[in-house]
Amino acid sequence: MHVSKDDQERIARAIAAAEATTSGEIFCVVSRRVSSYIDVSLGWAGAAALILPMGLIPLGFGPAWLSPFDGGWEAAHAAGGPRDIAYTLGAYAMVQALVFVLVFLLTRIPTIRRWATPRGVRRDRVRRAALQQFLAHGVHVTRERTGVLIFAALDEHQVELIADEAIHAVVGDDHWADTVAALLGEIGAGRPAAGFEAAIALCGQVLAQHFPPREDNPNELPDHLILL
């Protein structure tokens, strides 16, 4: 999914409009992917390399399988000897290596990688990435602790919303669930700008209700969308 320049401008206008009615701050971040998930691919590849080749054993995997590589000649009296055992073990190791590489490459395909990665792992990494952005951009140090981060990870199909302590103390979880649902619904339909506009509007409504604008109402965080 691509977030165009027009999308970014629409989101920036939505943030500015919402913040005009409140002393709170809304900060939006979009990440293409929060992790490479190399460890997940390695885990699947390692497990497959250990388990799948075992399926060859009931099929009679042995030295005879290697006859095409030595011209088809076989000495019957040497069957089961050290040379044949070494060939068998070597061939088994080659099969394991081939399975490892194939499964690893397969799980690097984005759709398959997302399917192969447990939902809890994706959710945890998106949450950690969102918290890093929350802290790195100072959303937690606004004057009245009224910052809200809206974070979307596109490849993971995950959204995270983090509200600072002053907001969290007065706003229930139901409102944030509705906000996240609005964003997810539009992003899932390929309309990221519309999703952020809806989420920002819902955040702005609750912030305006509990944190109306002050006489001096500085813009403490940038209004533009951050792309990672």
C-alpha positions in Angstrom: 0.0 0.0 0.0 1.3 3.4 -1.0 0.8 6.6 1.0 0.9 9.4 -1.6 1.8 13.0 -1.2 -1.9 13.9 -1.4 -2.6 11.4 1.4 0.1 13.0 3.5 -1.3 16.5 2.9 -4.9 15.3 3.8 -3.6 13.8 7.1 -1.7 16.9 8.0 -4.8 19.1 7.4 -6.9 16.7 9.5 -4.3 16.9 12.4 -4.3 20.7 12.2 -8.1 20.9 12.2 -8.4 18.6 15.2 -5.7 20.3 17.2 -7.4 23.7 16.7 -10.2 22.6 19.0 -8.0 21.2 21.8 -4.8 21.7 23.8 -3.9 18.0 23.1 -1.5 16.9 20.4 -2.0 14.2 17.8 1.0 12.6 16.2 0.7 10.1 13.3 3.3 7.5 12.1 3.2 5.0 9.2 5.7 2.2 9.0 6.1 -0.1 6.0 7.3 -2.9 8.3 8.5 -2.8 11.9 10.7 -5.9 11.7 12.6 -8.0 9.2 11.3 -11.2 11.0 14.6 -13.0 10.0 14.3 -15.0 13.2 10.9 -16.2 12.3 12.1 -17.4 8.8 15.1 -19.0 10.4 12.9 -20.8 12.9 10.6 -22.2 10.2 13.5 -23.2 7.9 15.4 -24.9 10.8 12.3 -26.9 11.9 11.5 -27.9 8.3 15.1 -29.0 7.7 14.9 -31.2 10.8 11.5 -32.7 10.3 10.6 -32.9 6.6 13.5 -35.0 5.4 12.5 -37.7 7.9 9.6 -38.4 5.6 12.1 -39.9 3.2 13.1 -42.7 5.6 9.9 -44.7 5.3 10.3 -44.4 1.6 13.6 -46.4 1.8 16.0 -43.5 1.5 19.5 -45.1 1.3 22.6 -45.6 -0.9 20.5 -46.9 -3.8 19.0 -43.4 -4.2 22.5 -42.2 -5.1 23.1 -44.6 -7.9 22.4 -42.0 -10.6 25.4 -40.0 -9.3 27.9 -42.8 -9.6 26.9 -44.1 -13.1 24.5 -46.7 -11.8 27.2 -49.1 -10.7 26.8 -50.8 -7.3 28.9 -53.5 -5.6 26.5 -55.8 -3.8 29.0 -57.1 -1.4 29.8 -53.5 -0.2 26.2 -52.7 0.6 25.9 -51.1 4.0 29.6 -50.5 4.2 31.3 -47.3 5.4 31.3 -45.8 2.0 27.6 -46.2 1.5 26.8 -45.0 5.0 28.9 -41.9 4.3 27.1 -41.3 1.0 23.7 -41.7 2.7 24.5 -39.3 5.4 25.9 -36.8 2.9 22.8 -37.0 0.8 20.6 -36.6 3.8 22.5 -33.5 4.8 22.2 -32.1 1.3 18.4 -32.7 1.4 18.3 -30.9 4.8 20.2 -27.9 3.4 18.0 -27.7 0.3 14.8 -27.8 2.5 16.3 -25.1 4.8 17.1 -22.7 1.9 13.7 -23.3 0.1 11.6 -22.7 3.3 13.7 -19.7 4.3 13.2 -18.1 0.9 9.6 -19.0 0.8 9.0 -17.3 4.2 10.6 -14.1 2.9 7.7 -13.5 0.6 5.6 -10.8 2.4 2.3 -12.6 2.4 3.7 -15.9 3.5 5.9 -14.2 6.1 2.8 -12.5 7.6 1.0 -15.9 7.6 4.0 -17.7 9.1 4.5 -15.1 11.9 2.3 -15.7 14.9 -0.2 -12.9 15.5 1.1 -12.3 19.0 4.7 -11.8 17.7 3.5 -9.2 15.2 1.3 -7.5 17.7 4.2 -7.3 20.3 6.7 -5.9 17.7 4.2 -3.3 16.4 3.5 -2.2 20.0 7.2 -1.9 20.8 7.8 0.0 17.6 4.9 2.4 18.4 6.3 2.9 21.9 9.7 3.7 20.5 8.2 6.4 18.2 6.1 7.7 21.1 9.3 8.3 23.1 11.6 9.2 20.3 9.4 12.1 19.1 8.6 13.4 22.6 4.9 12.7 22.5 5.2 11.9 26.2 6.7 15.4 27.1 3.9 17.7 26.0 3.1 20.4 28.6 0.0 18.7 30.0 0.8 15.1 29.0 -2.0 15.2 26.4 -0.2 13.6 23.4 -1.7 10.8 21.3 0.2 8.6 18.9 -1.6 6.9 16.0 0.7 4.3 14.6 0.1 2.0 11.6 2.3 -0.9 10.4 1.3 -1.7 6.8 2.9 -5.1 6.2 1.8 -6.3 9.6 -1.8 -5.1 9.1 -1.6 -3.8 12.7 -2.5 -0.4 14.3 -1.5 0.9 17.7 -2.7 3.9 19.5 -0.9 5.2 22.6 -2.4 8.0 24.7 -0.3 9.8 27.4 -1.3 9.5 31.0 -3.5 12.6 31.3 -5.7 11.4 28.5 -5.7 7.8 29.6 -6.9 8.8 33.0 -10.2 10.2 31.6 -10.9 8.4 28.4 -12.1 4.8 28.4 -10.8 2.0 26.3 -14.0 1.8 24.2 -13.3 5.1 22.5 -9.8 4.0 21.5 -11.2 0.7 20.2 -13.6 2.6 18.0 -10.8 4.8 16.8 -8.5 1.9 15.9 -11.4 0.1 14.2 -12.1 3.1 12.0 -8.5 3.3 11.0 -8.2 -0.4 10.3 -11.3 -0.5 8.2 -10.2 2.2 5.8 -6.6 0.9 5.6 -7.9 -2.6 4.9 -9.9 -1.1 2.0 -6.8 0.6 0.6 -7.8 4.1 1.8 -5.1 5.1 4.4 -5.8 8.8 4.2 -9.5 8.3 4.9 -8.6 6.0 7.8 -6.3 8.5 9.4 -8.8 11.3 8.9 -11.5 9.3 10.7 -9.1 8.3 13.5 -7.8 11.8 13.9 -11.4 13.2 14.0 -12.4 10.8 16.8 -9.3 11.6 18.8 -9.9 15.3 18.3 -13.5 15.0 19.5 -12.5 13.4 22.8 -9.5 15.7 23.3 -11.7 18.8 22.7 -14.2 17.5 25.3 -11.6 16.9 28.0 -8.8 19.3 27.0 -10.2 22.4 25.4 -7.6 24.9 23.9 -5.8 27.2 26.1 -5.2 30.9 25.5 -1.7 30.1 24.6 -2.0 27.0 22.5 1.4 26.2 21.0 1.8 23.4 18.4 4.2 21.2 20.4 4.5 18.4 17.8 4.7 18.5 14.0 1.4 18.0 12.2 2.8 16.1 9.2 2.7 12.4 8.8 5.9 10.5 9.7 6.8 7.8 7.2 9.3 5.1 8.2 
